[in-house]
Amino acid sequence: MLYLLIALVLGFCTPLQTAANSRMRQLVSSAPLATLISFAVSTIVLIIVALIASIPLMPSQQALQDAPWWSWFIGVIPLITITIAIHLFKEIGQLQAMVIPMFSQLLFSLCIDHFGWFGARVMPLGWQRALGAALLIVGVTLVVIIPRLNSNATTGNGGLRQVLWQLAAVLSGCLSAVVGAILASLGQVIGSAIQATTVLFAIATVVMIVYCCLGGSIVKTRKAFTTSAPWWIWMGGILGAVIVYGNAWLIPLIGVSAFMMALLIGQLLLSLLMERHGWLGAPKKHISWTQYAGIIIMLAGVFMIKF
């Protein structure tokens, strides 16, 4: 119960991280560069924490030998998901860009638990977990899909091109679940969630540096240090480190699916509150009773999956 609540609280960090990174993106005029800055801040924060806690920055030679080969691709996966996300809203519309990755992440996390992929602890999909997943789908429909259908957020290009981008959205959601499972497995092999998280962000930062250099956006980094920038735009990297550390720490304890779903509920709940009250510059929107009901149904679904 306590671990689920912690995962839920970590979900609250996601909208705040998104708001900070979005403001950074506006400032530097580049989504990949904003991501690089966020990753770099996360890496620095984790290095400081590791030094304070006297945790080695690099895994031991034995840990490097014991870690499965696929675990070292963990820093490349964010590049794939980010590249897909940059184009999704334009190619398939706001609704599909949000819902397809969300559903594929939820369903694939259940598969990871059921089959024990990527070193995850096996948690068979019985009737109770299946019913919990169904409740989550109903909840997401009430919270996300119906309101955006009403706001005409379904634009897309149509045809084969749209189908290919829809498949890319499915891939993006699945990879998001894979990252959590791999990170948790790596943390167990290394013996330190902090060290595993630091390795992830270090690899991802290097990959993004290369990506931004090839794209020519690296020269815009100085814009992030303008005096007109609000201080909280740097919180994106700090919160990102906290969220990813939560993956490495909590997934071995409660499973991939329960963690991802509790994280999603926290994300949606705080997003609704931000829209309701206009926090951090979010446009104020009316929150319907069906959306609040959807959150309650999703909570019931998570508890059925976990217990």
Contacts in CASP RR format, 6 or more apart in sequence:
PFRMAT RR
TARGET T0000
AUTHOR 0000-0000-0000
METHOD contacts of the structure
MODEL  1
MLYLLIALVLGFCTPLQTAANSRMRQLVSSAPLATLISFAVSTIVLIIVA
LIASIPLMPSQQALQDAPWWSWFIGVIPLITITIAIHLFKEIGQLQAMVI
PMFSQLLFSLCIDHFGWFGARVMPLGWQRALGAALLIVGVTLVVIIPRLN
SNATTGNGGLRQVLWQLAAVLSGCLSAVVGAILASLGQVIGSAIQATTVL
FAIATVVMIVYCCLGGSIVKTRKAFTTSAPWWIWMGGILGAVIVYGNAWL
IPLIGVSAFMMALLIGQLLLSLLMERHGWLGAPKKHISWTQYAGIIIMLA
GVFMIKF
3 250 0 8 1.000
3 253 0 8 1.000
3 254 0 8 1.000
4 254 0 8 1.000
4 258 0 8 1.000
4 262 0 8 1.000
4 302 0 8 1.000
4 303 0 8 1.000
4 306 0 8 1.000
6 246 0 8 1.000
6 250 0 8 1.000
7 246 0 8 1.000
7 250 0 8 1.000
7 254 0 8 1.000
7 258 0 8 1.000
7 259 0 8 1.000
7 262 0 8 1.000
7 263 0 8 1.000
8 262 0 8 1.000
8 263 0 8 1.000
8 265 0 8 1.000
8 266 0 8 1.000
8 269 0 8 1.000
9 266 0 8 1.000
10 242 0 8 1.000
10 243 0 8 1.000
10 246 0 8 1.000
10 250 0 8 1.000
10 263 0 8 1.000
10 266 0 8 1.000
11 243 0 8 1.000
11 262 0 8 1.000
11 263 0 8 1.000
11 264 0 8 1.000
11 265 0 8 1.000
11 266 0 8 1.000
11 267 0 8 1.000
11 270 0 8 1.000
12 266 0 8 1.000
12 267 0 8 1.000
12 269 0 8 1.000
12 270 0 8 1.000
13 239 0 8 1.000
13 240 0 8 1.000
13 242 0 8 1.000
13 243 0 8 1.000
14 239 0 8 1.000
14 243 0 8 1.000
14 263 0 8 1.000
14 266 0 8 1.000
14 267 0 8 1.000
14 270 0 8 1.000
15 267 0 8 1.000
15 270 0 8 1.000
15 271 0 8 1.000
15 274 0 8 1.000
16 235 0 8 1.000
16 236 0 8 1.000
16 239 0 8 1.000
16 270 0 8 1.000
16 280 0 8 1.000
17 38 0 8 1.000
17 235 0 8 1.000
17 236 0 8 1.000
17 237 0 8 1.000
17 239 0 8 1.000
17 240 0 8 1.000
17 243 0 8 1.000
19 274 0 8 1.000
19 280 0 8 1.000
19 281 0 8 1.000
19 282 0 8 1.000
20 38 0 8 1.000
20 232 0 8 1.000
20 233 0 8 1.000
20 234 0 8 1.000
20 235 0 8 1.000
20 236 0 8 1.000
20 237 0 8 1.000
20 239 0 8 1.000
21 34 0 8 1.000
21 35 0 8 1.000
21 38 0 8 1.000
21 233 0 8 1.000
21 236 0 8 1.000
21 237 0 8 1.000
23 229 0 8 1.000
23 230 0 8 1.000
23 232 0 8 1.000
23 233 0 8 1.000
24 34 0 8 1.000
24 37 0 8 1.000
24 38 0 8 1.000
24 224 0 8 1.000
24 233 0 8 1.000
24 236 0 8 1.000
25 31 0 8 1.000
25 34 0 8 1.000
27 34 0 8 1.000
27 223 0 8 1.000
27 224 0 8 1.000
27 226 0 8 1.000
27 229 0 8 1.000
27 233 0 8 1.000
28 34 0 8 1.000
28 37 0 8 1.000
28 217 0 8 1.000
28 220 0 8 1.000
28 221 0 8 1.000
28 223 0 8 1.000
28 224 0 8 1.000
29 220 0 8 1.000
29 223 0 8 1.000
30 212 0 8 1.000
30 217 0 8 1.000
30 220 0 8 1.000
31 82 0 8 1.000
31 86 0 8 1.000
32 82 0 8 1.000
32 86 0 8 1.000
32 208 0 8 1.000
32 211 0 8 1.000
32 212 0 8 1.000
32 215 0 8 1.000
32 217 0 8 1.000
33 212 0 8 1.000
33 217 0 8 1.000
33 218 0 8 1.000
33 220 0 8 1.000
33 221 0 8 1.000
35 78 0 8 1.000
35 82 0 8 1.000
35 208 0 8 1.000
36 205 0 8 1.000
36 208 0 8 1.000
36 209 0 8 1.000
36 211 0 8 1.000
36 212 0 8 1.000
36 218 0 8 1.000
37 221 0 8 1.000
37 224 0 8 1.000
37 237 0 8 1.000
38 236 0 8 1.000
38 237 0 8 1.000
38 240 0 8 1.000
39 78 0 8 1.000
39 201 0 8 1.000
39 204 0 8 1.000
39 205 0 8 1.000
39 208 0 8 1.000
39 237 0 8 1.000
40 205 0 8 1.000
41 234 0 8 1.000
41 236 0 8 1.000
41 237 0 8 1.000
41 238 0 8 1.000
41 241 0 8 1.000
42 201 0 8 1.000
42 205 0 8 1.000
42 237 0 8 1.000
42 238 0 8 1.000
42 240 0 8 1.000
42 241 0 8 1.000
42 244 0 8 1.000
43 198 0 8 1.000
43 201 0 8 1.000
43 202 0 8 1.000
43 205 0 8 1.000
45 237 0 8 1.000
45 238 0 8 1.000
45 241 0 8 1.000
46 194 0 8 1.000
46 197 0 8 1.000
46 198 0 8 1.000
46 201 0 8 1.000
46 241 0 8 1.000
46 245 0 8 1.000
47 57 0 8 1.000
47 198 0 8 1.000
49 55 0 8 1.000
49 194 0 8 1.000
50 56 0 8 1.000
50 57 0 8 1.000
50 194 0 8 1.000
50 195 0 8 1.000
50 198 0 8 1.000
51 57 0 8 1.000
53 194 0 8 1.000
55 192 0 8 1.000
55 194 0 8 1.000
55 195 0 8 1.000
56 195 0 8 1.000
57 195 0 8 1.000
57 198 0 8 1.000
58 199 0 8 1.000
59 67 0 8 1.000
59 190 0 8 1.000
59 195 0 8 1.000
59 199 0 8 1.000
60 190 0 8 1.000
63 189 0 8 1.000
63 190 0 8 1.000
63 191 0 8 1.000
66 189 0 8 1.000
67 186 0 8 1.000
67 189 0 8 1.000
67 190 0 8 1.000
68 119 0 8 1.000
68 185 0 8 1.000
68 189 0 8 1.000
70 118 0 8 1.000
70 182 0 8 1.000
71 182 0 8 1.000
71 185 0 8 1.000
71 186 0 8 1.000
71 189 0 8 1.000
72 203 0 8 1.000
73 182 0 8 1.000
74 179 0 8 1.000
74 182 0 8 1.000
74 183 0 8 1.000
74 186 0 8 1.000
74 199 0 8 1.000
74 200 0 8 1.000
74 203 0 8 1.000
74 204 0 8 1.000
75 200 0 8 1.000
75 203 0 8 1.000
75 204 0 8 1.000
75 207 0 8 1.000
76 203 0 8 1.000
76 204 0 8 1.000
76 207 0 8 1.000
77 175 0 8 1.000
77 178 0 8 1.000
77 179 0 8 1.000
77 182 0 8 1.000
78 179 0 8 1.000
78 204 0 8 1.000
78 207 0 8 1.000
78 208 0 8 1.000
79 204 0 8 1.000
79 207 0 8 1.000
79 208 0 8 1.000
79 211 0 8 1.000
80 171 0 8 1.000
80 172 0 8 1.000
80 175 0 8 1.000
81 172 0 8 1.000
81 173 0 8 1.000
81 175 0 8 1.000
81 176 0 8 1.000
81 179 0 8 1.000
84 168 0 8 1.000
84 169 0 8 1.000
84 171 0 8 1.000
84 172 0 8 1.000
85 97 0 8 1.000
85 101 0 8 1.000
85 172 0 8 1.000
87 165 0 8 1.000
87 168 0 8 1.000
88 96 0 8 1.000
88 97 0 8 1.000
88 101 0 8 1.000
88 165 0 8 1.000
88 168 0 8 1.000
88 169 0 8 1.000
88 172 0 8 1.000
89 97 0 8 1.000
91 97 0 8 1.000
91 156 0 8 1.000
91 157 0 8 1.000
91 161 0 8 1.000
91 162 0 8 1.000
91 165 0 8 1.000
92 100 0 8 1.000
92 156 0 8 1.000
92 157 0 8 1.000
92 162 0 8 1.000
92 165 0 8 1.000
92 166 0 8 1.000
92 169 0 8 1.000
93 153 0 8 1.000
93 154 0 8 1.000
93 155 0 8 1.000
93 156 0 8 1.000
94 148 0 8 1.000
94 153 0 8 1.000
94 154 0 8 1.000
94 155 0 8 1.000
95 144 0 8 1.000
95 145 0 8 1.000
95 148 0 8 1.000
95 149 0 8 1.000
95 153 0 8 1.000
95 154 0 8 1.000
96 154 0 8 1.000
96 156 0 8 1.000
96 166 0 8 1.000
96 169 0 8 1.000
97 169 0 8 1.000
98 144 0 8 1.000
98 148 0 8 1.000
99 140 0 8 1.000
99 144 0 8 1.000
99 145 0 8 1.000
100 166 0 8 1.000
100 169 0 8 1.000
100 170 0 8 1.000
100 173 0 8 1.000
101 169 0 8 1.000
101 170 0 8 1.000
101 172 0 8 1.000
101 173 0 8 1.000
101 176 0 8 1.000
102 140 0 8 1.000
102 144 0 8 1.000
102 173 0 8 1.000
102 264 0 8 1.000
103 137 0 8 1.000
103 140 0 8 1.000
104 169 0 8 1.000
104 170 0 8 1.000
104 171 0 8 1.000
104 172 0 8 1.000
104 173 0 8 1.000
104 174 0 8 1.000
105 173 0 8 1.000
105 174 0 8 1.000
105 176 0 8 1.000
105 177 0 8 1.000
105 260 0 8 1.000
105 264 0 8 1.000
106 133 0 8 1.000
106 136 0 8 1.000
106 137 0 8 1.000
106 140 0 8 1.000
106 257 0 8 1.000
106 260 0 8 1.000
106 261 0 8 1.000
106 264 0 8 1.000
107 133 0 8 1.000
108 173 0 8 1.000
108 174 0 8 1.000
108 177 0 8 1.000
108 178 0 8 1.000
109 177 0 8 1.000
109 181 0 8 1.000
109 256 0 8 1.000
109 257 0 8 1.000
109 259 0 8 1.000
109 260 0 8 1.000
109 261 0 8 1.000
110 125 0 8 1.000
110 129 0 8 1.000
110 133 0 8 1.000
110 257 0 8 1.000
110 305 0 8 1.000
111 117 0 8 1.000
112 118 0 8 1.000
112 120 0 8 1.000
112 177 0 8 1.000
112 178 0 8 1.000
112 181 0 8 1.000
112 256 0 8 1.000
112 257 0 8 1.000
113 120 0 8 1.000
113 121 0 8 1.000
113 122 0 8 1.000
113 123 0 8 1.000
113 125 0 8 1.000
113 255 0 8 1.000
113 256 0 8 1.000
113 257 0 8 1.000
114 122 0 8 1.000
114 123 0 8 1.000
114 124 0 8 1.000
114 125 0 8 1.000
115 122 0 8 1.000
116 122 0 8 1.000
116 123 0 8 1.000
117 181 0 8 1.000
118 178 0 8 1.000
118 181 0 8 1.000
118 182 0 8 1.000
118 185 0 8 1.000
119 181 0 8 1.000
119 184 0 8 1.000
119 185 0 8 1.000
120 181 0 8 1.000
120 184 0 8 1.000
120 185 0 8 1.000
120 251 0 8 1.000
120 255 0 8 1.000
120 256 0 8 1.000
121 252 0 8 1.000
121 255 0 8 1.000
123 129 0 8 1.000
123 255 0 8 1.000
123 257 0 8 1.000
128 304 0 8 1.000
128 305 0 8 1.000
129 257 0 8 1.000
129 304 0 8 1.000
129 305 0 8 1.000
131 301 0 8 1.000
131 304 0 8 1.000
132 300 0 8 1.000
132 301 0 8 1.000
132 302 0 8 1.000
132 304 0 8 1.000
132 305 0 8 1.000
133 257 0 8 1.000
133 301 0 8 1.000
133 305 0 8 1.000
135 297 0 8 1.000
135 298 0 8 1.000
135 300 0 8 1.000
135 301 0 8 1.000
135 304 0 8 1.000
136 261 0 8 1.000
136 264 0 8 1.000
136 297 0 8 1.000
136 298 0 8 1.000
136 301 0 8 1.000
136 302 0 8 1.000
136 305 0 8 1.000
138 294 0 8 1.000
138 297 0 8 1.000
139 293 0 8 1.000
139 294 0 8 1.000
139 295 0 8 1.000
139 297 0 8 1.000
139 298 0 8 1.000
140 264 0 8 1.000
140 268 0 8 1.000
140 294 0 8 1.000
140 298 0 8 1.000
142 290 0 8 1.000
142 291 0 8 1.000
142 293 0 8 1.000
142 294 0 8 1.000
142 297 0 8 1.000
143 268 0 8 1.000
143 272 0 8 1.000
143 291 0 8 1.000
143 294 0 8 1.000
143 295 0 8 1.000
143 298 0 8 1.000
144 268 0 8 1.000
146 290 0 8 1.000
147 288 0 8 1.000
147 291 0 8 1.000
148 154 0 8 1.000
156 162 0 8 1.000
157 165 0 8 1.000
176 260 0 8 1.000
177 256 0 8 1.000
177 260 0 8 1.000
179 200 0 8 1.000
179 247 0 8 1.000
180 247 0 8 1.000
180 248 0 8 1.000
180 251 0 8 1.000
180 256 0 8 1.000
180 259 0 8 1.000
180 260 0 8 1.000
181 251 0 8 1.000
181 256 0 8 1.000
183 196 0 8 1.000
183 197 0 8 1.000
183 200 0 8 1.000
183 244 0 8 1.000
183 247 0 8 1.000
183 248 0 8 1.000
183 251 0 8 1.000
184 247 0 8 1.000
184 248 0 8 1.000
184 251 0 8 1.000
184 252 0 8 1.000
184 256 0 8 1.000
186 196 0 8 1.000
186 199 0 8 1.000
186 200 0 8 1.000
186 248 0 8 1.000
187 193 0 8 1.000
187 195 0 8 1.000
187 196 0 8 1.000
187 248 0 8 1.000
188 252 0 8 1.000
190 196 0 8 1.000
190 199 0 8 1.000
193 245 0 8 1.000
193 246 0 8 1.000
193 248 0 8 1.000
193 249 0 8 1.000
194 245 0 8 1.000
194 248 0 8 1.000
196 248 0 8 1.000
197 241 0 8 1.000
197 244 0 8 1.000
197 245 0 8 1.000
197 247 0 8 1.000
197 248 0 8 1.000
200 244 0 8 1.000
201 241 0 8 1.000
201 244 0 8 1.000
209 218 0 8 1.000
212 218 0 8 1.000
224 233 0 8 1.000
232 280 0 8 1.000
243 263 0 8 1.000
246 259 0 8 1.000
247 259 0 8 1.000
250 259 0 8 1.000
251 259 0 8 1.000
254 262 0 8 1.000
254 306 0 8 1.000
257 305 0 8 1.000
258 302 0 8 1.000
258 305 0 8 1.000
258 306 0 8 1.000
261 298 0 8 1.000
261 301 0 8 1.000
261 302 0 8 1.000
261 305 0 8 1.000
262 302 0 8 1.000
264 298 0 8 1.000
265 295 0 8 1.000
265 298 0 8 1.000
265 299 0 8 1.000
265 302 0 8 1.000
268 295 0 8 1.000
268 298 0 8 1.000
269 295 0 8 1.000
272 287 0 8 1.000
272 291 0 8 1.000
272 292 0 8 1.000
272 295 0 8 1.000
273 279 0 8 1.000
274 280 0 8 1.000
274 282 0 8 1.000
275 282 0 8 1.000
275 283 0 8 1.000
275 284 0 8 1.000
275 285 0 8 1.000
275 287 0 8 1.000
276 284 0 8 1.000
276 285 0 8 1.000
276 286 0 8 1.000
276 287 0 8 1.000
277 284 0 8 1.000
278 284 0 8 1.000
END
